[in-house]
Amino acid sequence: MPTSKDVARAAGVSQPTVSRALAGHPHVSPATRDRVRKVAEQLGYVPQESGRVLRSRRSRRIAVVSSPDDLLNPFHPQLIVPLHQALAAAGYRTTLLAETADKEVLAQVADGSVDGVVLTATHTGSAVPRHLAASGVPHVLVNRPVPEQGHPTCVVDNRQGAADVAALVAGLGHREVALVLGPRRLSTSLDREAGFRSVLAAGRAVRTRVLRGAYDHATGVAAAQALLDAASRPTAILCASDTIALGVLHEARLRGVDVPGELTVTGFDDIPMAGWEPYALTTVRHDAGRMAAEAVRLLLSQLSHDPDTSASEPVVLHADVVLRQTHAPPP
């Protein structure tokens, strides 16, 4: 079994330099760090993590907390993969937790086994951020904030994105509009609803119907069935996620409803499937990679004990409407 001395000898550095390089120490040059890591990989050297933790009181591990439902949503890999990459570049390993109950999350992240926590799927009533703050555990909320202030946060401007796509639909002349939203306890759903309504409510001739469900394909199918069976069909359906919108498109096409000739459908998130030719979904895009990078910056600021003064205010990223082929004036 190779040791750190073997790695040091092969890399031409001291044994302490090997330890610092593999821990991502900032005082080790990138060239030396890369050389040491390459040699360690070639030799099959595995650092003794437990010893490192005892010496440094650091595990070099970050918990990324999601939920089983969110991991089934195609948007979340777009966020979790760049989170993992950004943390790895900073010398941290990622532990992915798929938990729903606050008690289960806290049992795994507040015991000192991780250096920090990235919360990607927090609901509005969650007590996890408050408990982490009280325990002094570095943490950041990404994608979904909580109502209480003071937590490092990076989100997309959901209200602005929803308002922009609603303005597109209203500008086309649609007056019978349905909203298919996510769960009430998720900030993304609440903010997107507020954005939709801020525009649609301004048009007094617009009649709006609202349905809710999970952020999944089945919600879109069920919503489309209810709306297309109604005596008065909407001419536009605005969805709070692309997965919902793809379910609406699926059901509309099964029924022979022409999209966009008879029905306009829009989504939110711009997951890869939204741009596939069979769907060509008009949607709202936001940069998940940048969101991940900003979240890691906020977390590293806490871990370095040199807080970034800009971290006191939430980072809110702009969203853009992507015009594809599922929108048109009403028939």
C-alpha positions as CSV (number, residue, x, y, z in Angstrom):
1,M,0.0,0.0,0.0
2,P,1.7,3.3,-1.1
3,T,2.2,6.0,1.6
4,S,2.5,9.7,1.4
5,K,6.3,9.3,1.6
6,D,6.2,7.3,-1.6
7,V,4.1,10.1,-3.3
8,A,6.6,12.7,-2.0
9,R,9.6,10.8,-3.4
10,A,8.0,10.2,-6.8
11,A,6.8,13.8,-7.1
12,G,10.0,15.4,-5.8
13,V,8.4,17.2,-2.9
14,S,8.3,17.0,0.8
15,Q,5.8,14.8,2.7
16,P,4.1,17.9,4.2
17,T,3.7,19.4,0.7
18,V,1.9,16.2,-0.3
19,S,-0.5,16.6,2.5
20,R,-1.1,20.2,1.7
21,A,-1.5,19.6,-2.0
22,L,-4.0,16.9,-1.6
23,A,-6.0,19.0,0.9
24,G,-6.2,21.9,-1.6
25,H,-4.1,24.2,0.5
26,P,-4.0,27.7,-1.1
27,H,-0.2,28.1,-0.5
28,V,0.6,25.2,-2.8
29,S,1.0,26.3,-6.4
30,P,-1.4,24.9,-9.0
31,A,1.4,23.1,-10.8
32,T,2.7,21.4,-7.7
33,R,-0.8,20.5,-6.6
34,D,-1.5,18.9,-10.0
35,R,1.7,17.0,-10.1
36,V,1.2,15.6,-6.6
37,R,-2.4,14.6,-7.4
38,K,-1.3,12.9,-10.7
39,V,1.4,10.9,-8.9
40,A,-0.9,9.9,-6.1
41,E,-3.4,8.7,-8.6
42,Q,-0.8,6.7,-10.5
43,L,0.5,5.1,-7.4
44,G,-3.0,4.4,-6.1
45,Y,-2.4,6.4,-2.9
46,V,-5.5,7.0,-0.7
47,P,-5.1,9.7,2.0
48,Q,-6.1,8.6,5.5
49,E,-9.1,10.8,5.9
50,S,-9.7,10.2,9.6
51,G,-6.2,11.2,10.5
52,R,-6.5,14.4,8.4
53,V,-9.8,15.3,10.1
54,L,-8.3,14.9,13.5
55,R,-5.3,17.0,12.7
56,S,-7.0,19.8,10.9
57,R,-10.6,19.5,12.3
58,R,-11.6,19.7,8.6
59,S,-13.2,16.8,6.7
60,R,-12.8,18.5,3.3
61,R,-16.4,17.3,2.6
62,I,-19.4,19.4,1.7
63,A,-22.9,18.0,1.9
64,V,-25.2,18.9,-1.0
65,V,-28.8,18.4,0.2
66,S,-31.5,17.6,-2.2
67,S,-34.7,15.4,-2.1
68,P,-35.8,12.2,-3.8
69,D,-38.4,14.1,-5.8
70,D,-36.0,16.8,-6.9
71,L,-33.4,14.2,-8.1
72,L,-36.1,12.9,-10.5
73,N,-36.4,16.4,-11.9
74,P,-34.1,16.8,-15.0
75,F,-33.3,20.4,-13.9
76,H,-31.4,19.3,-10.7
77,P,-28.5,17.5,-12.4
78,Q,-27.9,20.8,-14.2
79,L,-27.3,22.3,-10.8
80,I,-25.7,19.5,-8.8
81,V,-23.1,18.6,-11.4
82,P,-21.5,22.1,-11.6
83,L,-21.8,22.3,-7.8
84,H,-19.7,19.1,-7.5
85,Q,-17.2,20.4,-10.1
86,A,-16.8,23.8,-8.4
87,L,-16.3,22.2,-5.0
88,A,-13.8,19.7,-6.4
89,A,-11.8,22.5,-7.9
90,A,-11.6,24.0,-4.5
91,G,-10.4,20.7,-3.0
92,Y,-13.6,19.5,-1.4
93,R,-15.4,16.2,-1.8
94,T,-19.2,16.2,-2.3
95,T,-21.6,14.1,-0.3
96,L,-25.1,14.1,-1.9
97,L,-27.9,13.7,0.6
98,A,-31.5,13.0,-0.6
99,E,-33.5,13.7,2.5
100,T,-36.9,15.3,3.0
101,A,-37.4,15.6,6.8
102,D,-35.5,18.4,8.6
103,K,-34.6,16.0,11.4
104,E,-32.9,13.6,9.0
105,V,-31.0,16.4,7.3
106,L,-29.7,17.8,10.5
107,A,-28.7,14.4,11.9
108,Q,-26.3,14.0,8.9
109,V,-24.9,17.6,8.5
110,A,-24.7,19.1,12.0
111,D,-22.4,16.5,13.6
112,G,-19.1,17.9,12.4
113,S,-18.7,15.2,9.6
114,V,-18.9,17.9,6.9
115,D,-17.3,21.3,6.7
116,G,-20.3,23.0,5.0
117,V,-23.7,22.4,3.5
118,V,-25.3,23.4,0.2
119,L,-29.1,23.3,0.4
120,T,-30.7,23.0,-3.0
121,A,-34.3,21.9,-2.2
122,T,-35.3,23.8,0.9
123,H,-39.1,24.4,1.4
124,T,-40.4,27.6,2.8
125,G,-41.1,26.2,6.3
126,S,-37.8,24.4,6.8
127,A,-35.9,24.9,10.1
128,V,-32.6,23.5,8.7
129,P,-31.0,26.9,7.7
130,R,-31.9,28.4,11.1
131,H,-30.4,25.4,13.0
132,L,-27.2,25.4,10.9
133,A,-26.8,29.2,11.5
134,A,-27.3,28.7,15.3
135,S,-24.7,25.8,15.2
136,G,-22.2,27.8,13.2
137,V,-22.2,25.4,10.3
138,P,-21.3,27.2,7.0
139,H,-24.1,26.9,4.6
140,V,-25.7,28.4,1.5
141,L,-29.1,28.1,0.0
142,V,-29.2,27.7,-3.8
143,N,-32.3,27.7,-6.1
144,R,-34.8,27.9,-3.2
145,P,-34.5,30.5,-0.4
146,V,-36.4,30.7,2.9
147,P,-38.4,33.7,4.1
148,E,-36.1,34.5,7.0
149,Q,-33.2,36.8,6.2
150,G,-29.5,36.4,6.8
151,H,-28.7,33.2,5.1
152,P,-26.2,33.2,2.2
153,T,-28.4,32.7,-0.9
154,C,-28.2,32.4,-4.6
155,V,-31.4,32.2,-6.7
156,V,-32.8,33.0,-10.1
157,D,-35.2,35.9,-10.4
158,N,-38.3,33.7,-10.7
159,R,-40.7,36.6,-10.6
160,Q,-39.0,38.5,-13.4
161,G,-38.7,35.4,-15.6
162,A,-42.4,34.4,-15.1
163,A,-43.5,38.0,-15.6
164,D,-41.6,38.2,-18.9
165,V,-43.1,35.0,-20.3
166,A,-46.6,36.1,-19.2
167,A,-46.0,39.4,-21.0
168,L,-45.2,37.5,-24.1
169,V,-48.4,35.4,-23.9
170,A,-50.6,38.4,-23.0
171,G,-49.0,40.4,-25.8
172,L,-50.0,37.7,-28.3
173,G,-53.6,38.4,-27.4
174,H,-54.4,35.4,-25.1
175,R,-57.3,36.1,-22.8
176,E,-58.1,32.5,-21.5
177,V,-54.9,31.5,-19.7
178,A,-54.3,28.7,-17.3
179,L,-51.4,28.4,-14.8
180,V,-50.0,25.0,-13.8
181,L,-47.9,25.5,-10.7
182,G,-45.8,23.5,-8.3
183,P,-46.4,22.9,-4.6
184,R,-47.3,25.9,-2.4
185,R,-44.4,25.3,0.0
186,L,-41.7,25.8,-2.6
187,S,-40.5,29.4,-3.1
188,T,-39.9,28.8,-6.8
189,S,-43.6,28.0,-7.3
190,L,-44.8,30.9,-5.2
191,D,-42.5,33.4,-6.9
192,R,-43.3,32.2,-10.4
193,E,-47.0,32.4,-9.7
194,A,-46.5,36.0,-8.4
195,G,-44.7,36.8,-11.6
196,F,-47.4,35.3,-13.8
197,R,-50.1,37.1,-11.9
198,S,-48.3,40.5,-11.9
199,V,-48.8,40.7,-15.6
200,L,-52.0,38.8,-16.2
201,A,-53.9,40.6,-13.4
202,A,-53.1,43.9,-15.2
203,G,-55.1,42.7,-18.2
204,R,-58.7,43.0,-17.0
205,A,-60.0,40.9,-19.9
206,V,-57.7,38.0,-19.0
207,R,-59.4,35.1,-17.3
208,T,-57.0,32.9,-15.3
209,R,-57.4,29.4,-14.0
210,V,-54.9,27.8,-11.6
211,L,-53.9,24.1,-11.1
212,R,-51.2,22.8,-8.8
213,G,-49.1,19.6,-8.4
214,A,-45.6,18.3,-8.2
215,Y,-42.9,19.5,-10.6
216,D,-43.3,16.4,-12.8
217,H,-44.6,15.1,-16.1
218,A,-47.7,13.5,-14.5
219,T,-48.8,16.9,-13.2
220,G,-48.8,18.3,-16.7
221,V,-50.7,15.4,-18.1
222,A,-53.4,15.6,-15.4
223,A,-53.7,19.4,-15.8
224,A,-54.0,19.2,-19.6
225,Q,-56.7,16.5,-19.2
226,A,-58.7,18.7,-16.8
227,L,-58.2,21.9,-18.9
228,L,-58.9,20.4,-22.3
229,D,-62.0,18.6,-21.0
230,A,-63.4,21.9,-19.7
231,A,-66.4,23.5,-21.5
232,S,-64.2,26.6,-22.1
233,R,-60.7,25.7,-23.0
234,P,-57.7,28.0,-22.3
235,T,-55.8,29.2,-25.3
236,A,-52.5,29.3,-23.3
237,I,-51.1,27.2,-20.5
238,L,-48.2,28.7,-18.6
239,C,-46.3,26.1,-16.6
240,A,-44.0,26.6,-13.6
241,S,-41.5,24.0,-14.9
242,D,-40.5,22.4,-18.1
243,T,-41.3,18.9,-16.8
244,I,-44.9,20.1,-16.3
245,A,-45.0,21.7,-19.7
246,L,-43.8,18.5,-21.4
247,G,-46.6,16.6,-19.7
248,V,-49.1,19.2,-21.1
249,L,-47.6,18.9,-24.6
250,H,-47.8,15.1,-24.4
251,E,-51.5,15.1,-23.6
252,A,-52.3,17.8,-26.1
253,R,-50.7,15.9,-28.9
254,L,-52.5,12.6,-27.9
255,R,-55.7,14.5,-28.3
256,G,-54.7,16.0,-31.7
257,V,-54.7,19.6,-30.3
258,D,-52.4,21.7,-32.5
259,V,-49.6,23.4,-30.5
260,P,-49.2,26.3,-31.0
261,G,-52.1,26.8,-33.5
262,E,-54.8,26.0,-31.0
263,L,-52.9,26.1,-27.7
264,T,-49.8,28.0,-26.5
265,V,-47.7,26.2,-23.9
266,T,-44.7,27.6,-22.0
267,G,-42.3,26.2,-19.4
268,F,-39.6,27.3,-17.0
269,D,-36.0,26.1,-16.4
270,D,-34.9,25.3,-20.0
271,I,-33.9,21.7,-19.2
272,P,-32.1,20.0,-22.2
273,M,-35.2,18.2,-23.4
274,A,-37.0,21.5,-23.8
275,G,-34.7,22.3,-26.7
276,W,-35.1,18.9,-28.4
277,E,-36.7,19.1,-31.8
278,P,-39.9,17.1,-31.0
279,Y,-40.7,19.6,-28.2
280,A,-39.0,22.9,-29.1
281,L,-40.6,24.4,-26.0
282,T,-40.8,28.1,-25.4
283,T,-39.6,28.5,-21.9
284,V,-37.5,30.6,-19.4
285,R,-33.8,29.9,-19.2
286,H,-31.5,30.6,-16.2
287,D,-27.9,29.7,-15.8
288,A,-27.6,26.8,-13.4
289,G,-23.9,26.7,-13.8
290,R,-23.5,30.3,-12.7
291,M,-25.9,29.7,-9.8
292,A,-23.7,26.8,-8.7
293,A,-20.5,28.9,-9.0
294,E,-22.0,31.8,-7.0
295,A,-23.2,29.4,-4.3
296,V,-19.8,27.8,-3.9
297,R,-18.2,31.3,-3.7
298,L,-20.5,32.2,-0.9
299,L,-19.7,29.0,0.9
300,L,-16.0,29.2,0.5
301,S,-16.1,32.7,1.9
302,Q,-17.5,31.3,5.1
303,L,-15.0,28.4,5.2
304,S,-12.1,30.8,4.8
305,H,-13.2,32.8,7.8
306,D,-12.8,35.9,5.6
307,P,-16.4,36.6,4.7
308,D,-17.1,38.4,1.4
309,T,-19.0,41.6,2.2
310,S,-21.2,40.9,-0.8
311,A,-22.4,37.7,0.8
312,S,-24.8,39.6,3.1
313,E,-27.2,40.2,0.2
314,P,-28.8,37.4,-1.8
315,V,-27.4,36.8,-5.3
316,V,-30.3,37.1,-7.7
317,L,-29.6,36.0,-11.3
318,H,-31.5,37.2,-14.4
319,A,-33.7,34.9,-16.4
320,D,-34.3,35.0,-20.1
321,V,-37.3,33.9,-22.2
322,V,-36.3,31.4,-24.9
323,L,-38.5,31.7,-28.0
324,R,-39.1,28.4,-29.7
325,Q,-42.1,26.8,-31.3
326,T,-44.9,26.4,-28.7
327,H,-46.3,30.0,-28.7
328,A,-48.5,31.8,-31.1
329,P,-51.5,34.2,-31.1
330,P,-54.8,32.6,-30.0
331,P,-57.0,30.9,-32.8
